[in-house]
Amino acid sequence: MEINWAELGFDYMKLPYRFIAHFKNGAWDSGQLTEDEFLHIHEGSTALHYGQQCFEGLKAYGRKDGKINLFRPDQNSARLNRSARRLLMPEVPEELFLTAIKQVVLANREFVPPYGTGATLYLRPLLIGVGPNIGVHAAPEYIFTVFCMPVGAYFKGGLTPTNFIVSDYDRAAPKGTGAAKVGGNYAASLLPGEEAKARNFSDCIYLDPETHTKIEEVGSANFFGITQDEQFVTPKSPSILPSITKYSLLFLAKERLGLETLEEDVPIDNLARFKEAGACGTAAVISPIGGIQYEDKFHVFYSESEVGPVTQKLYDELTGIQFGDKPAPTGWIITVD
């Protein structure tokens, strides 16, 4: 398979191997690698009827020395299990999770993009309820699987500012599943996302579902802003997915850049507070926000064409750690070779 690493988008690609494990009779088996890209599940599976499923996203990074870095996979394991508990699914032991990730990376090693291309190997862990069922209750059996593919930038153009529009839709309900990484949240975002793209915006800004006055998420990513007095601010809400990238940036902004960091309400009617803004997440890494359309007003942050200096420093620090070019805080990197 010939791959043009520089032209990769964020698209599915069938690779040779993936990992699968089964939960039956109250226990997980040890799992194994398989070449079968199809899941064979019962027609009564709760994942199909009642949305009893959750997933994760993380990346493997090709280093200059030829080894491969995993970035904070223990945090993905912990978040998957928080989602699992919310949907009454069995937790996946961290050891099984990490074993699956490592096996999939090594089995597909030739598809880890080379250092310097900017591309990465994206991994998708998935946990679903399966087995014969029709009532509204937890499934009798579960499947945990991990597959992967090389990817480029999630947003077209990579680290260049793009514009967003505030949506009238909600991506999650108050006290609902907004903090869990479950498919239903993303299904709810498909229509508003398409409507935003039809108006030439990258995606939507979602406001808090209770009052519609505070920024919560940017499409499927978290929001951050850099204030006029050098604070790194990100929204705090029980219906926001706790982004591993966001919490990594909070740490780096404080410890490496010396910024004050705040998790707090971010009112949509006070965008002038920020000189820079961005979206962050595993897939997006950092996507600078050029401007936000809210009702009949369009607010521009640093620039619609250039990346702000603080956003650039955060991006360089984070990706430098991920690709092994900068020292990592303790426990952030697992190397596989």
WOZINOR-V839430 format. One record per backbone hydrogen bond with DSSP energy under -1.0 kcal/mol. NH is the residue of the N-H (numbers start at 1). CO is the residue of the C=O. Records with the same first field share a line. If there is no record, write none. Layout:
# WOZINOR-V839430
NH = CO  CO
This chain:
# WOZINOR-V839430
5 = 3
7 = 4
18 = 34
19 = 146
20 = 32
21 = 144
23 = 142
24 = 27
27 = 24
29 = 22
32 = 20
34 = 18
45 = 42
47 = 129
48 = 45
49 = 45
50 = 46
52 = 46
53 = 51
54 = 127
55 = 181
56 = 125
58 = 123
60 = 121
61 = 69
63 = 67
66 = 63
68 = 336
69 = 61
70 = 334
72 = 332
75 = 72
77 = 73
78 = 74
79 = 75
80 = 76
81 = 77
82 = 78
83 = 79
84 = 80
85 = 81
86 = 82
87 = 83
88 = 85
89 = 84
97 = 93
98 = 94
99 = 95
100 = 96
101 = 97
102 = 98
103 = 99
104 = 100
105 = 101
106 = 102
107 = 103
108 = 104
109 = 106
111 = 108
112 = 109
117 = 114
120 = 151
121 = 60
122 = 149
123 = 58
124 = 147
126 = 145
127 = 54
128 = 143
129 = 52
130 = 141
137 = 135
141 = 130
142 = 23
143 = 128
144 = 21
145 = 126
146 = 19
147 = 124
149 = 122
151 = 120
152 = 9
158 = 155
160 = 158
162 = 288
164 = 291
165 = 203
166 = 293
167 = 205
176 = 173
180 = 177
182 = 180
185 = 182
187 = 183
188 = 184
190 = 187
193 = 189
194 = 190
195 = 191
196 = 192
197 = 193
198 = 194
200 = 197
201 = 196
202 = 163
205 = 165
206 = 217
208 = 214
212 = 208
215 = 266
216 = 206
217 = 206
218 = 221
219 = 204
221 = 218
222 = 280
224 = 278
225 = 233
226 = 276
227 = 231
228 = 273
230 = 227
232 = 260
233 = 225
234 = 262
240 = 237
243 = 241
247 = 243
248 = 244
249 = 245
250 = 246
251 = 247
252 = 248
253 = 249
254 = 250
255 = 251
256 = 252
257 = 252
259 = 253
260 = 230
262 = 232
264 = 234
268 = 213
270 = 267
273 = 270
274 = 271
275 = 226
276 = 226
278 = 224
279 = 287
280 = 222
281 = 285
285 = 281
286 = 284
287 = 279
289 = 277
290 = 162
292 = 299
293 = 164
294 = 297
297 = 294
299 = 292
301 = 290
312 = 308
313 = 309
314 = 310
315 = 311
316 = 312
317 = 313
318 = 314
319 = 315
320 = 316
321 = 317
322 = 318
323 = 319
324 = 321
325 = 320
326 = 320
332 = 329
334 = 70
336 = 68
